[in-house]
Amino acid sequence: MNTAIEEQLRDQIKTHRDRVDYLEIRLQQSETTSISFRGSQLDSVNRSFSLAGGVRACHKGGWSFVTFNGLSELDTRITEAISQAYLVGQETTQLAEIEPIEDQVSVKLGRDPRGISLQEKRQLIENYNKLLLDFDSRIQTTAVSYSDRFSITYFVNSQGSCITQERLDVTGRFGAIATNNGTVRQGFESINSRSDYNALIGIEDQVKSAAERAIRQLEAQSVKGGQYTVVLDPYLAGVFIHEAFGHLSEADFVYENPRMQELLQLGKPMAIEQLNVIDDATIPDLPGSILYDDEGVRAQRKYLIQNGVLTQRLHNRETAGKLKESPTGNARALNATYPPIVRMTNTAIEAGDRSFEEMIADIDEGVYAVRMLGGQTNGEMFTFAAAEGYMIRNGQLAEPVSDVTLTGNVFQTLKDIEAIGNDLSYSNGGCGKSGQMPLPVSVGGPHVRMKDVVVGGR
Ligand SMILES: [Zn+2]
């Protein structure tokens, strides 16, 4: 961290702040390495350094955002941002009040990837790639990658905040594709650490499980389409709550949409009393964990649904101001050259009290849906393709099935949740919104049982 940079940014804010209702500068210094393999081929090796940022101004409710490279052009860019805000502003600026914050947040580093040679990183990832390729003759190809990124982000605004935050992400992604007689299946694993390169060492078993999954699914027959009682595994339960529900909780979406305002009135019962949904940025070391958001608001743990009732939405300062609710610390940007928008952090269904065995014990014929291959949402409708599926027969897990796609209306599906498992876990995710992706988040959940889910087969 560099106090000279902080001083320079503060001086710029002081020079210009009286001309607009609100002004902020974010500047990010980052160092990135990425290596990827496709099959046995080294696909790419990249190393980059950057110093870039963005200026946001708001005047009479009109926002502008201007990016800059390096500090020499900053003064000119601030002037541009201010004149653009003048052009669009025609109302009043409504930002929820927050106390100014001065803070410096550093990463408690384990083994720092910046001190490790490119050769060593490449060797590590090449070995894991080979492990997947050699796992079984039916593994046809792989997609394996490594990345590390260390950044320092400076945030200074016209209301007296000055926050400097370090962040490290070390990530390994391991994909295996298996083929047999024209059938193609894939398996995937990812590992992320916020503090330590060594988190990627000694993970052979986890890497191999990507290949195991792909091979196992080669045996699966297409599921017979119909309505079933479905049990989601923790990963898919987390994806469901993020994609189908979490995005609807983002207040920028809600206040632009009268139908959603009606469907998402705070205090409305949404599901059984055992259902609790959180967005929690304060859990240590997950991809979505932050101390302050990109508007300098302290990040929090929030209940979106508590005891089955809709309790809170996700806000930036403007949506909180306009809807007269409290800011939640959910303004996030992909990096400092993008404007912060309302985003999730670590979003999860909290654990309930049922074991997996109890949840399936009285299901005569149902489907166990595991992990996610892909999906889409359209307003309140969703479709997810599970990566793996198994029939549940007479209270027991039975044969593997493929082509398990789940379709429904999120509000109906929340009401159809029958049981919540006692086994919460979190998985890494990358979220996309308004051209900013992949934003690091995590999704979590226990096993969740739902009735009358439409399952499409082939
Ligand atoms: Zn998302």
Residues whose N, C-alpha, C, O or C-beta is under 5 A from the ligand:
A	BS01	ZN	C431 G432
